[in-house]
Amino acid sequence: MPSISMSPVVSLPKPSISMSPVGEVPWGQDASITCSISTQHLGGTFTLQQTSGSSKKTKASSTNSVTFNILQVNFGDEGSYQCQYQTGVSGRDFSSNLSDSVRLSVTVPLQQPNISLTSPNKGLVWGPEGEEVTRGYSFVFTCSISSHYPGGVFFLVSSGSGLNNTKPAVDHSASFDFPWAEYEHLGNYVCVYQVTLSARRFTSIETPSITVTIKMSVRLNDYENNTNGDDDDVYENVDPAHTEKLREEAGRVEEEEYDVYGESEINEDDGHDSDQEEETSDDEDDYENVTQQLVEANVDI
């Protein structure tokens, strides 16, 4: 009776699968998935399959494990992944069952931006209610963020003035210039960063607010320090209450000057008139004496 050749039957265990980093992967960073199997039948291939997509990668291995690298992950790499192991024994190919699945999630973590305020021509001071900018001076808001995402835009938003300006990020920062401070610029200012990745838009939380108040610029003539005799104007930064105080003091000085100099001039004029009246009276007396003598002489003749 002829002998019947029986082909060996190979039973392969289910592979195991792991991912690094575990959990969410920031957009643009690298991730890796490792497939491994516990078997004596080595020299096979591992297949990594994206169950929710069409991605499929295969690697041969002389050991019992292999690692698949996913470089600069994006939203197209999101999904669940499974491993499968295949090997050949006695001219036949054997495949394992699919492994459990791991899920790759892509996230876009955005840090809170920074905001700062400067004045190139030194029109900025710190006041009790926030930053004070003198009217007519320039000021600049700068928004910045620590991020590895390309591009993006910054929004400068003011709750008081209703301003909403947008500028593209250059080296992860943007500057908003205000050449001339006006009262309409009063308000609270914040920065917000926004970036678009793979057709998806992501927005950061807003920065802490900076409160801007506008101070009036009062023009005064500095007579005491003007030793050269020219009438240059000196500008000082004062608030409205101080301005009113200066006006009241100026009014009191004018009244005092009027009281002193006005009475003195009147007294001097009065004395001068009295002297003139006395001189006139003496002249008239002399004239009368001479006339009387002439009359008496004529009578004697």
Secondary structure, 3 states (H helix, E strand, C coil): CCCCCCCCCCCCCCCEEEEECCCEEECCCCEEEEEECCCCCCCCEEEEEECCCCCEEEEECCCCEEEEEECCCCHHHCEEEEEEEEEEECCEEEECCCCCCEEEEEECCCCCCEEEEECCCCCEEEECCEEEEECCCCEEEEEECCCCCCCCEEEEEECCCCCEEEEECECCEEEEEECCCCHHHCEEEEEEEEEEECCEEEECCCCCCEEEEEECEEEEECCCCCCCCCCCEEEEECCHHHHHHHHHHHHHHHHHHHHHHHHHHHHHHHHHHHHHHHHHHHHHHHHHHHHHHHHHHHHHC
